[in-house]
């Protein structure tokens, strides 16, 4: 039995520049962190005492005789990619709901690739883990996804991630004192809008618009270094103002990114004390992040009391094996 624990992520700046259609020509970068909310994958070889060959437990329970019959697309393609022909049992559990803007589908892919490699007695690097997950999602599943979610989930931590060039992905941990990190965390609030969506579908229009929105995407990517400078030597409130500026640009990339309900939530947050914020992930639902001074957070909670408030902290480990019993 193998159990992996893989974190979800919050992306602050640069989203959209991690799609190959953009970074292969212009490069790209994002600033993101993983948080202490996780996807758990348990995997074992299934004893040959059942009518079915494999059992996959997620929001559905699948008992199949052939891996091609598996409905969960990532599970099916990862088993094929790793050439696993034995019967397996896979269970998925998570701290937060799927399709919510925190990179949950990529955390699943990374966690399952990690678990099945370990089941085969293989240890792969975090970089290879990220690249394999990108390959599965972009090449095998043909999903409209970038490269930051898989990278963040595999590596963990608070990072600047660059895309393009010979290495395709480069991860640069942000060196901040614990005091600075705590200051940033203490000014962030996370709420669940209650709206679920499929990131690949939401991102489809944005990807189609990429060539016409190169200036906007480049502007958002440039904010990565600006945000790092603020954290190192600026006024922390400017980080919140930059989030607001980035969100205004992001909304212009596609009609699918926001909607009237999200706009109302965002405006309510600003009116009750938030300096800035953004909807996380591809858009159109999921979690919304606000930058709020600690002394004003209670009134933001009160104003948004119809939403679920989710406290969180940063984490820096990434995907890891938390249980191994060969």
C-alpha positions as CSV (number, residue, x, y, z in Angstrom):
1,X,0.0,0.0,0.0
2,X,1.2,3.5,-1.0
3,X,-0.3,6.7,0.2
4,X,0.7,10.1,-1.3
5,X,-0.2,13.5,-0.1
6,X,-0.1,16.3,-2.7
7,X,-0.9,19.9,-2.0
8,X,-3.2,22.3,-3.7
9,X,-1.9,25.7,-4.9
10,X,-2.7,29.4,-4.9
11,X,-1.5,31.3,-7.9
12,X,-0.9,35.0,-7.3
13,X,0.5,36.4,-10.6
14,X,1.3,35.4,-14.1
15,X,-1.5,32.9,-14.8
16,X,-2.1,32.5,-18.6
17,X,1.6,32.8,-19.4
18,X,2.1,29.1,-18.5
19,X,0.2,27.9,-21.6
20,X,2.5,26.5,-24.3
21,X,0.8,28.6,-26.9
22,X,2.2,31.7,-25.1
23,X,5.5,30.7,-23.5
24,X,6.9,28.8,-26.5
25,X,7.1,32.2,-28.2
26,X,7.3,34.7,-25.4
27,X,8.3,32.8,-22.3
28,X,6.3,33.1,-19.1
29,X,6.4,33.1,-15.3
30,X,4.1,32.8,-12.4
31,X,4.2,33.4,-8.6
32,X,2.4,30.8,-6.6
33,X,2.4,28.9,-3.4
34,X,1.2,25.5,-2.2
35,X,-1.1,25.4,0.8
36,X,-1.9,23.0,3.6
37,X,-4.9,21.5,1.8
38,X,-4.2,18.2,0.2
39,X,-5.2,15.5,-2.2
40,X,-4.6,12.0,-0.9
41,X,-4.1,9.0,-3.2
42,X,-3.8,5.4,-1.9
43,X,-2.8,2.7,-4.3
44,X,-2.1,-1.0,-4.0
45,X,-2.1,-4.1,-6.2
46,X,-5.4,-5.8,-5.9
47,X,-5.4,-9.4,-4.9
48,X,-6.8,-11.7,-7.6
49,X,-9.9,-12.9,-5.7
50,X,-12.5,-10.6,-7.3
51,X,-14.5,-10.7,-10.5
52,X,-13.1,-7.2,-11.4
53,X,-9.4,-6.6,-12.1
54,X,-9.2,-3.0,-10.7
55,X,-11.2,-0.8,-8.4
56,X,-11.1,3.0,-8.6
57,X,-12.8,5.1,-5.9
58,X,-13.3,8.8,-6.4
59,X,-16.7,10.5,-6.6
60,X,-17.7,7.3,-8.3
61,X,-16.8,3.7,-7.5
62,X,-15.5,1.9,-10.6
63,X,-14.9,-1.9,-10.7
64,X,-13.5,-2.8,-14.1
65,X,-12.0,-5.9,-15.8
66,X,-9.8,-3.8,-18.2
67,X,-8.0,-0.5,-17.6
68,X,-9.5,0.9,-20.9
69,X,-12.9,0.7,-19.2
70,X,-12.0,3.2,-16.4
71,X,-14.1,6.3,-16.7
72,X,-11.8,8.6,-14.7
73,X,-9.7,10.0,-17.5
74,X,-6.5,10.8,-15.5
75,X,-6.5,7.4,-13.8
76,X,-7.0,5.5,-17.0
77,X,-4.3,7.4,-19.0
78,X,-1.7,7.3,-16.1
79,X,-2.1,3.5,-15.7
80,X,-1.5,3.1,-19.5
81,X,1.4,5.6,-19.5
82,X,3.2,3.7,-16.7
83,X,2.4,0.3,-18.4
84,X,0.8,-1.1,-15.3
85,X,-1.1,-4.2,-16.4
86,X,-1.7,-5.7,-13.0
87,X,-5.0,-5.1,-11.2
88,X,-4.9,-2.1,-8.8
89,X,-7.1,-0.4,-6.2
90,X,-6.9,3.4,-6.1
91,X,-8.7,5.6,-3.6
92,X,-8.9,9.4,-3.9
93,X,-9.7,11.7,-1.0
94,X,-9.2,15.5,-0.8
95,X,-9.5,18.3,1.7
96,X,-11.3,20.6,-0.8
97,X,-13.7,20.1,-3.6
98,X,-12.7,19.4,-7.2
99,X,-13.1,22.0,-10.0
100,X,-12.5,24.9,-7.6
101,X,-9.5,26.8,-8.9
102,X,-6.8,25.3,-6.7
103,X,-5.2,23.0,-9.2
104,X,-7.0,19.9,-7.8
105,X,-7.0,17.9,-11.1
106,X,-3.2,18.4,-11.4
107,X,-2.7,17.5,-7.8
108,X,-4.6,14.3,-8.5
109,X,-2.4,13.5,-11.5
110,X,0.8,14.3,-9.7
111,X,-0.2,12.3,-6.6
112,X,-1.3,9.2,-8.7
113,X,1.9,9.2,-10.8
114,X,3.9,9.5,-7.6
115,X,2.0,6.6,-5.9
116,X,2.1,4.2,-8.9
117,X,5.8,4.8,-9.5
118,X,6.4,4.0,-5.9
119,X,4.2,0.9,-6.2
120,X,6.6,-0.2,-9.0
121,X,9.6,0.5,-6.8
122,X,10.6,3.6,-8.6
123,X,11.5,7.0,-7.2
124,X,11.4,9.9,-9.7
125,X,12.4,13.5,-9.2
126,X,10.0,16.3,-8.5
127,X,10.8,17.7,-12.0
128,X,10.0,14.4,-13.7
129,X,6.8,14.1,-11.7
130,X,5.7,17.5,-12.9
131,X,6.7,16.9,-16.6
132,X,4.9,13.5,-16.6
133,X,1.7,15.1,-15.2
134,X,1.9,17.9,-17.9
135,X,2.4,15.2,-20.6
136,X,-0.7,13.3,-19.4
137,X,-2.9,16.3,-19.2
138,X,-1.8,18.1,-22.3
139,X,-0.8,15.3,-24.7
140,X,-2.9,12.3,-23.6
141,X,-6.1,14.0,-22.3
142,X,-5.8,17.0,-24.7
143,X,-7.0,19.3,-21.9
144,X,-6.8,23.1,-22.1
145,X,-4.3,23.4,-19.2
146,X,-1.1,25.2,-18.5
147,X,2.0,23.9,-16.8
148,X,2.0,25.7,-13.4
149,X,-0.4,23.5,-11.5
150,X,1.5,20.3,-12.0
151,X,4.8,22.0,-11.2
152,X,3.5,23.6,-8.0
153,X,1.9,20.4,-6.8
154,X,5.1,18.4,-7.4
155,X,7.6,20.8,-6.0
156,X,5.6,22.6,-3.3
157,X,6.6,25.9,-1.7
158,X,6.4,29.6,-2.5
159,X,8.0,29.9,-5.9
160,X,8.6,31.9,-9.1
161,X,8.1,29.3,-11.9
162,X,9.5,30.2,-15.3
163,X,8.3,28.5,-18.6
164,X,10.0,28.2,-22.0
165,X,13.4,27.7,-23.3
166,X,15.4,24.4,-23.3
167,X,14.3,23.3,-19.9
168,X,10.6,24.2,-20.4
169,X,10.2,24.6,-16.6
170,X,12.4,26.3,-14.0
171,X,11.5,26.6,-10.3
172,X,13.0,29.4,-8.2
173,X,12.0,29.3,-4.5
174,X,11.3,32.8,-3.1
175,X,13.6,33.4,-0.1
176,X,11.7,35.4,2.4
177,X,12.1,35.5,6.2
178,X,9.5,33.7,8.2
179,X,8.3,37.1,9.4
180,X,7.6,38.3,5.8
181,X,5.9,35.0,4.9
182,X,3.7,35.3,8.0
183,X,2.9,38.9,7.2
184,X,1.7,37.9,3.7
185,X,-0.3,34.9,5.0
186,X,-2.0,37.0,7.7
187,X,-3.3,39.4,5.0
188,X,-4.9,36.7,2.9
189,X,-8.4,35.4,3.1
190,X,-9.9,32.5,1.1
191,X,-13.6,32.0,0.4
192,X,-15.4,29.3,-1.6
193,X,-18.0,30.8,-4.0
194,X,-19.9,27.5,-4.2
195,X,-19.7,27.6,-8.0
196,X,-18.0,24.6,-9.6
197,X,-16.6,24.6,-13.1
198,X,-14.3,22.6,-15.4
199,X,-11.1,24.5,-15.9
200,X,-10.4,23.0,-19.4
201,X,-13.7,24.3,-20.7
202,X,-13.3,27.7,-19.1
203,X,-9.8,28.1,-20.5
204,X,-10.7,27.1,-24.0
205,X,-11.9,30.6,-25.0
206,X,-8.9,32.2,-23.2
207,X,-6.5,30.0,-25.2
208,X,-8.2,30.9,-28.5
209,X,-7.8,34.6,-27.6
210,X,-4.1,34.2,-26.6
211,X,-2.6,35.7,-29.8
212,X,-4.9,38.7,-29.5
213,X,-4.1,39.2,-25.8
214,X,-0.3,38.9,-25.8
215,X,0.1,42.4,-24.3
216,X,-2.2,41.6,-21.4
217,X,-0.6,38.2,-20.7
218,X,2.9,39.7,-20.8
219,X,1.7,42.5,-18.4
220,X,0.5,39.9,-15.9
221,X,3.7,37.9,-16.2
222,X,5.7,41.1,-15.5
223,X,3.8,41.5,-12.2
224,X,5.6,38.4,-10.9
225,X,8.9,40.3,-10.4
226,X,7.1,43.4,-9.2
227,X,5.3,41.4,-6.6
228,X,8.6,39.8,-5.4
229,X,10.1,43.2,-5.1
230,X,7.2,44.3,-3.0
231,X,7.6,41.3,-0.7
232,X,11.4,41.9,-0.3
233,X,11.4,45.7,0.2
234,X,8.1,47.3,-0.4
235,X,4.8,48.1,1.4
236,X,2.9,44.8,1.8
237,X,-0.4,46.6,1.0
238,X,1.0,47.2,-2.5
239,X,0.8,43.4,-3.0
240,X,-2.9,43.6,-2.5
241,X,-3.2,46.5,-5.0
242,X,-1.3,44.6,-7.5
243,X,-3.6,41.6,-7.1
244,X,-6.5,43.9,-7.9
245,X,-4.8,45.3,-11.0
246,X,-4.0,41.7,-12.2
247,X,-7.6,40.6,-11.7
248,X,-8.9,43.5,-13.8
249,X,-6.6,42.4,-16.6
250,X,-7.4,38.8,-16.3
251,X,-11.1,39.4,-16.6
252,X,-10.4,41.0,-20.0
253,X,-8.9,37.8,-21.4
254,X,-12.2,35.9,-21.8
255,X,-15.9,36.3,-21.2
256,X,-15.7,33.0,-19.4
257,X,-13.4,34.1,-16.5
258,X,-16.0,36.0,-14.4
259,X,-19.7,36.4,-14.2
260,X,-22.2,38.6,-12.3
261,X,-22.2,36.5,-9.2
262,X,-18.4,36.6,-8.9
263,X,-18.3,40.3,-9.7
264,X,-20.8,40.9,-6.8
265,X,-18.7,38.9,-4.4
266,X,-15.6,40.7,-5.4
267,X,-17.2,44.2,-5.0
268,X,-18.6,43.2,-1.6
269,X,-15.2,42.2,-0.5
270,X,-13.7,45.5,-1.6
271,X,-16.5,47.5,0.0
272,X,-16.0,45.7,3.3
273,X,-12.2,46.3,3.5
274,X,-10.3,44.2,1.0
275,X,-7.5,46.0,-0.8
276,X,-7.6,43.6,-3.8
277,X,-8.0,40.0,-4.7
278,X,-8.7,37.5,-7.5
279,X,-10.6,34.5,-8.5
280,X,-8.3,31.5,-8.4
281,X,-7.7,29.2,-11.4
282,X,-9.2,29.4,-14.8
283,X,-12.2,31.4,-13.5
284,X,-16.0,31.3,-13.5
285,X,-16.2,29.7,-10.1
286,X,-14.3,28.0,-7.3
287,X,-12.3,29.9,-4.7
288,X,-11.8,33.6,-4.4
289,X,-8.8,35.2,-2.7
290,X,-8.8,38.6,-0.9
291,X,-6.0,40.7,0.5
292,X,-7.3,42.2,3.7
293,X,-5.6,43.9,6.6
294,X,-6.0,41.7,9.7
295,X,-8.0,44.4,11.6
296,X,-10.6,44.5,8.8
297,X,-11.0,40.7,8.3
298,X,-13.9,40.2,10.7
299,X,-16.0,42.7,8.7
300,X,-15.2,41.0,5.5
301,X,-16.2,37.7,7.0
302,X,-19.5,39.3,8.1
303,X,-20.2,40.8,4.7
304,X,-19.4,37.4,3.0
305,X,-21.0,35.2,5.6
306,X,-23.0,33.4,3.0
307,X,-19.7,32.0,1.6
308,X,-17.5,29.4,3.2
309,X,-14.3,30.9,4.7
310,X,-11.3,28.6,4.5
311,X,-8.3,29.4,6.7
312,X,-5.0,28.1,5.3
313,X,-1.2,28.3,5.7
314,X,1.6,27.9,3.2
315,X,3.4,24.6,2.8
316,X,6.8,23.8,1.2
317,X,7.1,20.1,0.8
318,X,5.1,19.3,-2.3
319,X,3.9,15.8,-3.2
320,X,5.3,13.2,-0.8
321,X,4.8,9.6,0.1
322,X,3.3,9.6,3.6
323,X,2.7,5.8,3.9
324,X,4.7,3.0,2.3
325,X,4.1,-0.7,3.1
326,X,5.5,-2.9,0.3
